[in-house]
């Protein structure tokens, strides 16, 4: 008990408190081709691009079913600290345009409870994207920049 009290006291003296924050929300969906309505096996959810490649969080099965459990973690945050947070989840597959299926944005938006988005059927539009890394090239995202969607058409 004394150890817990000491840890709390040290945290308060440093100006930080432990908080549960959302890393990403959950998704439940079926992924199909927008034209043929055929299931897309191997479609994936990603939240950001690292070294030019999407960071894959989950993949759809042979029937196009895709599930991603929400993820949270404990983080030390300043007592009066606020941060502008933008978190997006995208679904993509080789040969298709990426589709944003979830976004959490705002001051301390990651402190709210994690959710599971039951999306039903998500239709992916065919595109000239040849492989998975092409999903990342369709919209430019860097880990240190908030992503607000694909670039406007030229």
N, C-alpha and C positions, 0 to 999 in steps of 0.2 A: 504494500500500500504506500509506503514511504517512497519507493522508487517511482511509482506512478505520479505521486504528488510532485516529486522532484523534476520529473520529465515535463510535467505541465508548467511548473514554475520557470524552468529553463526556456521552454517554448514561448511563454508570455514575455520573458525578459528579452528575448531575441526579436520579439515582435512578430512571431510566426505561429500559426496554428495548423494542425493537420486537418485536411479537408478531403472528402471523397469527391473526386472529379470524374466526369465522363470522358473516356478516351474516344469511344464511338458508340452510337446507338446500334440497336439490332435491326435486322431486316428479315422479313419472311415474304417470299415472292415466287412466282413462276415466270421464267423468262422465255419469250417467244419471238420469232421473226415477225416484224410488223406487216410484211406482205403475205407470207405463206401461212402464218400462225403456227408454224412448226416449232416445237420445243428446241431451245438452244442449249446443248450440253457444253459444259466448260466455260460458260459465261462467268464473270467474276466481279466481286465487289472490291473496290479499292478506295482508299481515303486520301492518298497523296502519292506523289511521284518522287522516287529517290533514285538519283543517278540515272535519270532518263527512263526509268522503268516504273510501272505502277506497283504499289505495294499491295499485293493481293491478300485479302482477308478471308475470303471464302469463294468456292466455286459451285456452280450448279451441277446437279447430277444428270443422268441420261434423259430424265423426264423434264429437265429445265427447272427443277425445284432448287431454290437457293435459300439457305438459312444462315444467318449470322447472329450470334448471341451478343447482347450489349456487353461492353467492357468498361470497367471503372478501375481507378487506382487511387491510392492515398498520396497526397502531395502536401508539402509544407508551403503555406501561402502567407503573405504578410497580413496582419490583422486588418489593416485598412487598405489592403491591396486590391486593385481592380484591374482587369485585363479585358481587352476587346478580343473575343474569341469567335472564330469562324471554323466550323467543322462541316465537311461535306462528305457524303458517300456517293459513289458513282458505280453504275453497273455497265460493263462493256464486254465485248468479245471480238476476236479477230474478224474483220469484215463488217463491223457495225459501229455506229456512232455511240460514244459514251452518253449515258443518261444519268443526270443527277437525281437521286431518289430520296435524299435526306439532307437537310441543312439545319444546323444549329448555329445561331449567330447572335451576338450582343455582348454587353458587359457581363462578365462572369457567367456566360451561357453554359459553360461546362460544369457548373456547380449544381445545376438542376438534376433531377432524377433521370436516370437512363431510361429510354423507351425502346419498345420493339414496334417497328412500323410494319403492319400487315398490309402489303401493297396489292395483293391479288396478282393480276397478270401485268407484267411489264413488257411492253413491246419495244424491241430494239430496231432502229431503222438501219438498213444496209448502207454501207459507205465504202470508200476506197481503202479503208484501213486494212493493211495486209496481215499484220500480226498483233499480238498483245501489246507490244511496245508502241505500236501505232496509236493505241488508245491514249497514251500519255502525250503523243505528239499532236493529237487533235486539239487539245487545249493545253497551254503551257502553265505548269504549276511548279513552284519551287517550295521546299519545306518552310522557308522563312517568309513566304508571302501568302496572304489570304487568297483563296480561290473563289472567284465569283462567277464562274461559268465559262463556257467556250467563248472564244473571241468572236466579235461580230463578223458576219459574212462581208466579203469585199467585193 
